[in-house]
Amino acid sequence: MRRILSVLMENAPGSLSRIVGVFSQRGFNVDSLCVAPTSDASLSRLTIITEADAKVTEQIIKQVNKLIDVLRVTELAEAPHVERELMLIKVATRSESARAEVKRNVDIFRARILDVTSHHYTMEITGTSDKLTAFADVMQQCADITESARTGVCGLARGDRALRP
């Protein structure tokens, strides 16, 4: 099952490496990783996506919580939460009809065109991982995808629930 772990950690050299080391030492795969400083410059929030059952997830959380740099770990998928991912995608169009189809799909998916040349569009789209995958699939049908980059999922709990030290 897909698990979203949110880790509040010290913003210090080696912190990320130690946390990811817990996953690799135990043979767990990290599907997505997103990390950035919080409003407190001494802390960072790390969002990790992994595939694991409840027992394995509990083990991961306990192991990560033991690390000195880690202040708190929670599983976001346990309660209502908001998650988003960003994708940049560049497509090459072969004809005017393909260009029109790309623009139509950009509107449908609420993406945004960032750059236009005579034969290429560079776009950005945010949303759930499923939405980004669907957008890429649709773009593949009407144009040639020349490049794409995804940020990985970041997320927060909904309502007054917050990850604090």
C-alpha positions as CSV (number, residue, x, y, z in Angstrom):
1,M,0.0,0.0,0.0
2,R,1.2,3.5,-0.8
3,R,2.4,5.3,2.3
4,I,3.1,9.0,2.8
5,L,5.5,9.8,5.6
6,S,6.1,13.4,6.8
7,V,9.3,13.9,8.8
8,L,10.2,17.0,10.7
9,M,14.0,17.0,11.0
10,E,16.9,19.3,11.8
11,N,18.2,21.2,8.8
12,A,21.7,20.0,9.1
13,P,24.3,18.3,6.8
14,G,23.8,14.5,6.7
15,S,20.3,14.5,8.1
16,L,18.7,13.4,4.8
17,S,21.4,10.8,4.2
18,R,20.8,9.2,7.6
19,I,17.0,9.0,7.0
20,V,17.3,7.6,3.5
21,G,19.9,5.2,4.9
22,V,17.3,3.7,7.2
23,F,15.3,2.8,4.1
24,S,18.1,1.3,2.1
25,Q,19.6,-0.7,5.0
26,R,16.3,-2.5,5.5
27,G,15.6,-3.0,1.8
28,F,12.7,-0.5,1.5
29,N,12.3,1.5,-1.7
30,V,11.7,5.3,-1.7
31,D,9.3,6.1,-4.5
32,S,9.3,9.8,-4.0
33,L,11.2,12.2,-1.8
34,C,10.7,16.0,-1.3
35,V,12.5,18.1,1.3
36,A,12.7,21.8,2.0
37,P,13.2,24.1,5.0
38,T,10.2,25.1,7.1
39,S,9.3,28.6,8.4
40,D,11.9,27.8,11.1
41,A,15.2,27.8,9.2
42,S,16.7,25.3,11.6
43,L,14.1,22.7,10.6
44,S,13.2,20.9,7.3
45,R,10.2,18.9,6.3
46,L,10.8,15.7,4.4
47,T,8.0,13.9,2.6
48,I,8.7,10.3,1.6
49,I,6.4,8.0,-0.5
50,T,7.0,4.3,-0.2
51,E,5.1,1.1,-0.8
52,A,4.7,-0.9,2.5
53,D,2.1,-2.7,4.6
54,A,1.1,-1.4,8.0
55,K,3.6,-3.5,9.9
56,V,6.5,-2.4,7.8
57,T,5.4,1.2,7.9
58,E,5.3,1.0,11.7
59,Q,8.8,-0.4,11.7
60,I,10.1,2.4,9.4
61,I,8.5,5.1,11.6
62,K,10.1,3.6,14.8
63,Q,13.6,3.4,13.1
64,V,13.5,6.9,11.7
65,N,12.2,8.3,15.0
66,K,15.3,6.9,16.7
67,L,17.6,9.1,14.6
68,I,19.1,12.1,16.4
69,D,18.2,14.6,13.7
70,V,14.5,13.6,13.6
71,L,12.0,15.5,15.7
72,R,8.8,13.8,14.6
73,V,7.4,11.4,12.0
74,T,3.8,10.9,11.0
75,E,2.0,9.0,8.3
76,L,-0.2,11.5,6.4
77,A,-2.4,8.9,4.7
78,E,-3.9,8.0,8.2
79,A,-6.0,11.1,8.2
80,P,-7.3,13.7,5.8
81,H,-4.4,15.4,4.1
82,V,-3.5,17.5,1.0
83,E,-0.7,16.3,-1.3
84,R,0.6,17.9,-4.5
85,E,3.4,17.3,-7.0
86,L,4.8,19.5,-9.7
87,M,5.7,18.4,-13.2
88,L,7.5,20.3,-16.0
89,I,7.0,18.7,-19.4
90,K,8.2,19.7,-22.8
91,V,6.5,18.4,-26.0
92,A,7.3,18.7,-29.6
93,T,4.3,19.2,-32.0
94,R,4.3,18.0,-35.6
95,S,1.4,20.1,-36.9
96,E,-1.0,22.9,-36.3
97,S,-3.7,20.4,-35.2
98,A,-1.3,18.9,-32.7
99,R,-0.5,22.4,-31.3
100,A,-4.3,23.1,-30.9
101,E,-4.7,19.7,-29.2
102,V,-1.9,20.5,-26.8
103,K,-3.5,23.8,-25.9
104,R,-6.9,22.2,-25.4
105,N,-5.5,19.6,-23.0
106,V,-3.5,22.3,-21.1
107,D,-6.9,24.0,-20.5
108,I,-8.7,20.8,-19.6
109,F,-6.0,19.8,-17.0
110,R,-5.5,23.4,-15.8
111,A,-1.8,23.3,-16.6
112,R,0.2,26.3,-17.6
113,I,2.3,27.0,-20.7
114,L,5.7,28.4,-19.7
115,D,7.6,28.6,-23.0
116,V,6.6,28.4,-26.6
117,T,8.9,28.0,-29.7
118,S,7.9,27.2,-33.3
119,H,7.7,23.4,-32.5
120,H,7.8,23.0,-28.7
121,Y,5.7,23.8,-25.7
122,T,7.1,23.7,-22.1
123,M,4.3,23.4,-19.5
124,E,3.9,23.1,-15.8
125,I,1.1,21.2,-13.9
126,T,0.5,20.6,-10.3
127,G,-1.8,18.1,-8.6
128,T,-1.9,14.5,-7.4
129,S,0.5,12.0,-8.9
130,D,-2.4,10.4,-10.8
131,K,-3.4,13.7,-12.4
132,L,0.2,14.3,-13.6
133,T,0.5,10.8,-15.0
134,A,-2.8,11.2,-16.8
135,F,-1.7,14.5,-18.3
136,A,1.6,12.9,-19.5
137,D,-0.4,10.1,-21.1
138,V,-2.7,12.5,-22.9
139,M,0.3,14.6,-24.1
140,Q,1.9,11.5,-25.4
141,Q,-1.1,10.9,-27.6
142,C,-1.0,14.3,-29.3
143,A,2.7,15.2,-29.2
144,D,6.1,13.8,-28.6
145,I,7.4,14.3,-25.1
146,T,11.0,15.4,-25.3
147,E,11.6,16.0,-21.6
148,S,9.9,15.9,-18.3
149,A,10.8,16.4,-14.6
150,R,8.7,15.8,-11.5
151,T,9.3,17.1,-8.0
152,G,8.0,14.3,-5.9
153,V,5.0,14.6,-3.6
154,C,4.8,17.1,-0.7
155,G,1.9,17.1,1.7
156,L,0.4,18.5,4.8
157,A,-2.4,17.3,7.2
158,R,-5.7,19.0,6.8
159,G,-7.3,21.1,9.4
160,D,-5.7,22.0,12.7
161,R,-3.5,18.9,12.7
162,A,0.1,19.9,12.3
163,L,3.6,18.3,12.5
164,R,5.4,20.2,15.2
165,P,8.5,19.4,17.3
